[in-house]
């Protein structure tokens, strides 16, 4: 169940945004160890091409201040890890594209030798 239409200001790693919804998720074997609450943060400006990110929060009845604190703490950890992962994936993709381009040039060069000869 989701609580859409929220508009709670929050800042994660210097990026301003808003908690737009809070929802619950029941644990699924192999995928998720425990039940959790999720706070969906929508950023004012995209970060590494993402406009929003769900932040996992342990299940508990929170006061508003405590909930925002936990979302901020968990959100900064989760967002930092996600940004690092996204940047590593981008670097790997770029390295692969560079290798592919080099291989294509080599193939064209070898084919050109046959045409010239």
Helices and strands as residue ranges (DSSP letters): E 8-12, E 15-25, E 36-47, E 50-57, H 64-116
